[in-house]
Amino acid sequence: MCGAPRLRITQSDLESSLVSDAPAPPLEFQQAVTSMRTVRPRPELALAPLEAPPRLAPWTWAFSVEADPAREHGDDTDEPDTSGRLILLHDPAGQDAWEGTFRLVCFVQARLEPEQLGDEMLPVVGWSWLTEALEFAGAEHVALGGTVTQTSSVRFGDIAGPRRDDDVELRASWSPVGTDLSRHAEAFCALIASAAGLPPVGVLPLAHRTV
């Protein structure tokens, strides 16, 4: 996917975001991380290396994605409406539940519009964002599972921000097939774009079309 620089991750970023007692990353793990670094996000998305949670697996690596339609035009300073993180786990010994040696774990949070609140189809739609993104990217996988949850937060007292936030949260994990995970990184970016309500690449929203 074109339109923005690749995720810039140096060797020091790789080493600092790894969690392991071993002296050096396994070759398979290095290949997987390198392939994920090649993703080229659309302009509305911002990618950044993320410190991976410890003790989830012998080897872990992660990055975050933030999305906001106004970002492309440089006129947005608010917190992103949609954000997520993708964590790569690697256990050279393999795990039965993974059906392999790699596992991808994702979390996505997106702001809901008032008309979406209480929509019984929202969990189904939210899950389809992920499954369709994986299918469209050609990201081969097994053992996919997860949850979609609607959440509401109400602020009281002196806490800054809007009085109420309503969000949809998607948590999922799956096992990629092979060590080239570029398509999985692309699928995750597409998932974030769908959750943010961004139009397909090359399609202008009505507000920016000219007659």
N, C-alpha and C positions, 0 to 999 in steps of 0.2 A: 504494500500500500504506500503510495507516494504522497508528497506534500509537506513533509517535515523531516528534520534530520533524524538519523538513527539514534537509538538509545545509546548515549555515550557512557560507556563503562570501561574504566581502565583496569589494568591488572591489579592495582592496589584496591580498587572497588571490589573486584572479585574476591580477593583474599580477605578483605575486611568484612565482607558480608557472608563468608562461609562459616559454618559451625561444625567443627570436627576436631577430634584428638589426633587424627592421622597427620603425618608431616606434609603431605601434598595431595591435592585433589586427584581422584581417579581420572583417567583419560576420558572415559565415557561421560563423566560429570562435566569436565571441561568442555567437551564437544557440545553437550546439551546447553550449557550456559552461553557459549559462543554463538550458537545458532539463535538463541532467544535475543541476543544483542542486536541482531540484524533487522529487527522489526522497524518499520518506518511508519509512525503514526500520522493520522490526519492532523491538520493544523489546530483543530479545537482540543486536541489531547496533549497533555503534558506527562511525560514519563520520567521517572527518576529511580535510581537504585534505592533499595530499602533494606535495612538490617533484618535479616531473617530471624524468626523466633528460634531460640535455642532448644535443643533436645527433642525436636520433632523427628529427626533422622540423623544418621551419621554425617550427611552432607546436605546443606540447605542453601538456597539462594532466593532472592525475591526482588520484585520491583513494584512500584506503585504507578497508578494512572489516575489523572484528574481530568474531568471534562467540563467544559462550559461553552455554550454556543457563542457567547460574546468574546471568547478568548481569541478567536481567529482575527477579529477586527481590532484587538488591542484596547478595548474600551471597558474592560471588566476588572474590578478590583475586589469583588466580593469573594467569599469562600465558594469553592466549586459546588455546583448542584449535584454532581455525580462523581464518585471516586471509588477506587477499588485497589486491591493488591493481589498479586499472583505469586505464590510461593512454590518453588521447586524443591522436592524432597528426593534424596537418593540414598538407598541402602544397597550396597554392593551384594549383600547376602540375600536380598529380596525379602518380601513379606507376602504371606499368603493372601491377605485381604487386598493387596495391590495388584496381584496377578503379574508381578514384574518387579523391577528394581527402581523404577521412578514413579513418583506421584506428584500431581499438580493440585494445589489447593487454592481456591479463590474466595474472595469476599468482595461484594459490591454493595454500595449504598447509594440510593438515588432519591431525590426529593420528589414527593408526590404533589400533584395538583389537586385542588379541592374536589373537583368532579371525580377524581379517582378513588377517593376515600370509600372504603367499604365495598369496593368492587370485588365480587366473588371470583371473577375470572382473572384478577390481577396475578395471583400466584402462578396460574397456568401460563399467562402471558410472560411473566418474568422468567419462568423456566425455559420457555421457548426462545428467549433471547440467547441463552447459552447454547442450547442444542442446535439452533439454526446457525449460530456463529461457528461452532465446531464443524458442522456439516459443510457450510459454505467455504470455509478455509481449507477443507480437506484434511483436518486434524484427526488422524486415526487414533482411536482410544478404546479402552475397555473399563469396566467397573465404574461407571459414572453414577454419582448419587449426590443429593443435596437437599436443601430446604429454601423456601421463599417465605419471608415473614414481613408483615406490615407492622410498623412501629410508630408510636406517637410520643412526643416529649413536650411537656408544658413547663415553661420557665416561671419561677416565682422570685420575688425579692429583687436583689440588685444584679442578678445574672444578666449580662449583656446578650443581645440577640433578639430575634422574633419571639413572641410569646409562645408560639406553638410550632413544632416541626413534625411533619408526617413524612415518613420514609418507607421505602421498600428495601429489604435487605436480602441478598442472595448469597448463600454459602454452598459451595460445591467442591467436589474433588473427583479426579479421574486419573487413570493411568495412561500416559502416552505410549504409543508404539514406536520404538526406535529412539535414536538419540538426536535427530534433527527436530527440534521443538519450535522452529520458527513459525510454523503454521499455528501452533497452539498460542504463541504470543500474539500473532495476528488475530486469532479468534477472540482472545481476551480483550484486545483493543476494540474489536467490533462489538463485543458484548457491552463494553462501557458506552460506546456510541449509541447503541440501541437503548440502553437504560436512560441515557441523557436526552433521548428523543431527537437525535441528530438525523438529518436526511441522508440518504445514500450518497456516497462520494460522487460529485459531479452534478448533483441535483440541488438547486438553490432553494432555500425556504422562500415562501411567498413574500416575506418582508424585504427580501433583497433582490427580487426579480424586477426587471424593467420591461416595459411594454413598448 
